[in-house]
């Protein structure tokens, strides 16, 4: 007997919790200590060319230095999720495709070994 998968309501609730966990620190944590590579580059340019003026100003200025790291991590997680979804989709399509004449059907791994790794 296989467990019943979660419904859309549970999935949306979990996604909402994840989004809240990512957004709440943006609003609550101000002026953190970590500046990141952009701040280091800005300081280096200021030493080399003190009169340099940036070409444009950012549309969104994060409230603290850690926010930049958080946004980068969220971007990386979304990219990894999309890549994983693509490979899973292609693997599922390959498993569902009927074999051509003379071709062996792709073998699915045993149930207990599908997610090990």
Secondary structure as UniProt FT lines:
FT   HELIX           8..28
FT   HELIX           36..48
FT   TURN            50..51
FT   HELIX           65..96
FT   TURN            101..102
FT   HELIX           111..113
//
